[in-house]
């Protein structure tokens, strides 16, 4: 090839028009063909392994980006936590003024004025208040965990980008196999199914022993 490290062509005679390219004389044409065949096999193996790893990385990256987006949206929604707490407290303070089956209610605010509180018409006043308190607790917990959750999602994307670069830079099958093993350990890939070696061939007849101790020969 262009690097001068891997065989690309085999020819039985000196080719004048390729005199400028690096070449290596060998003892026979058959040896040269064996080397070229081994190189082609290695290239096919590398190509298949590289595609297997790259495909897994693409899928993992799509999942990681979706997770990051969902977490960012959840963190943004958690900014309304204090509003949910206040709505729940208002409904609890004015339970007797909350009509059943209403989709919203306007109540006196704690700081003055009036506050309109959306309601679930399928829930009673107390259940609506409890729903707001549950949302508040969940949002508060999410807000506390937000830095770590976002950092974890971003760290995973960075890791996948680094592995993808290593795949591009891999020079041999061993490099790709090490990356494959790492991704299997991390749960991004399932273990590859390696072909089983052929069963050893049995020469001669097979034997079996009867219940009375006689040896039987069968087969070829």
Secondary structure, DSSP 4 states (H G I P E B T S, - for coil): -TTSSS-----SS--GGGTTS-----S-HHHHHHHHHHHHHHHHHHHHHHHHHHHHHHHHHHHHHHHHHHHHHHHHHGGGHHHHHHHHHHHHHTGGGS-TT-SEEEEE-TTSSEEEEE--TTS-HHHHHHHHHHHHHHHHHHHHHHHHHHHHHHHHHHHHHHHHHHHHH--SHHHHHHHHHHHHHTTSSPPP-PPPPPPPPPPS-EEEE-TTS-EEEE--
